[in-house]
Amino acid sequence: MIENVINRRNMQLAYQHVLKNKGSAGVDGMQLTELTTYVKKHRDDLAMALYKGRYKVQPILGVSIPKSNGKTRLLGIPTVVDRWLQQCVTQTITLKFEMEFKEHSYGFRPNKNAHQCIQQSQNYIHEGYQHIVDIDLKNFFDEVDHSLLLQLLYNKVTCPITLRLIRKWLRAPILINGKLTKRRKGVPQGSPLSPLLSNIMLHELDKELEKGKKYVRYADDFSIYTKSKSEARKVGNKIYLFLKDKLKLQINLEKSGIRKPVNFELLGCKFVPTYEKGVKGKYQIVVSDKSWKNLKQKLKTITKKTTPSSLSERIRKLKEVQRGWLNYFRMGSIHGKLKTLDSWLRNRLRYCIWHDWKKIERKRKNLMRLGVDKHHAYAWSRTRMGGWRVAQSPILITTITLSRLQKKGYESMLDYYFKVAPQFNEPLYTRTVRTVV
């Protein structure tokens, strides 16, 4: 297998993949932009070191990132070279496992995505499986047992050199606040190998869930669908023991439980009943409150008046956030909220423009350029109103209009949503029946 890992075409594809995914430097400080030169100069030497089993894995860089609940998550960032070589190995061993992965495992797999996972969940609910066992794994990526994972790898990967290389990456120490710490469990989030390794570990869970149960799984997020509360309780207890005894994984009891569809969230979405006459037991997909809050916070940061950015730069950043968010949540019934959000966002942009004008005389001249008569321009330039009130007043709404913002590159979220939303090509119960605000 190591010959396939160091195959020139495989290494080139891995190199392109790493460049596409971007990412920051590891412990050695090498940036992604330096990888091209490094690959040209050292590719053959690295290939030989891998083949001989002499390659030395570098420590990973521990970086804490904030979570929405106020806590932090520790990411492990390998060096750029290690990311490239991990991608080489991932591309090679994926073929060994992919054919055996189960149908309802949707995370980090070719031709599988979160939308399919959410739709399958919705289908189960419509079929009457409305008692949902919602299980949250506690710090899954930090708790994976190395011995168990390596044994699962050994069952499929017979190349000892490749196995030793993966073991080196699993055991690589992590640098946290300048101090190296040993690792004897866990798969560092941030490496190209971690999604595949997590699927290999949780494939054992899938095999247990396949025994007559309705379920979906996206990476470490999974839920089981039953028709009664007693059945849900029985299944939940059985899976709890399986995870604890067989996979040595802990469950977060505070976040786990038996849910009804209206109290259930999956991958940032939730389900609410439809209100169309003659349609019962059907649910439409909407965006969770937490996902709305996270989006609004990101938009707020970009349109903060004290941030030193030009209008065009703000609009460019807004487009990146908006399009990524809408491409993910395009299945949801969200156009009612988007209309309100667009109005709020345009006022935020007007507030930024008003703040950027700063001086009284500049405000007067700019208002006159936008078509305001000199008397009103004089009065408004000297108003004692706060900037946010001015942004929502007729003087800016009728001058810094939607069409003028569009000429600067602005595109409303609602307009983009109607470009990407598939609701008019889907069955009735997945289409927008009533706007949920």
Secondary structure by P-SEA (a helix, b strand, c coil): cccccccaaaaaaaaaaaaabbbbbccccccccaaaaaaaccaaaaaaaaaaccbbbbbbbbbbbbccccbbbbbbbccaaaaaaaaaaaaacccccccccccccccccccccaaaaaaaaaaaaaaccccccccccccccccccaaaaaaaaaaccccaaaaaaaaaaaabbbbcccbbbbbcbbbbccccaaaaaaaaaaaaaaaaaacccccccccccbbbbbccaaaaaaaaaaaaaaaacccccccccccccccccccccccccbbbbbcccccccbbbbbbcaaaaaaaaaaaaaaacccccccaaaaaaaaaaaaaaaaaaacccccaaaaaaaaaaaaaaaaaaaaaaaccaaaaaaaaaaacccaaaaaaaaaccccaaaaaacccccccccaaaaaaaccccaaaaaaacccccccccccccccccc
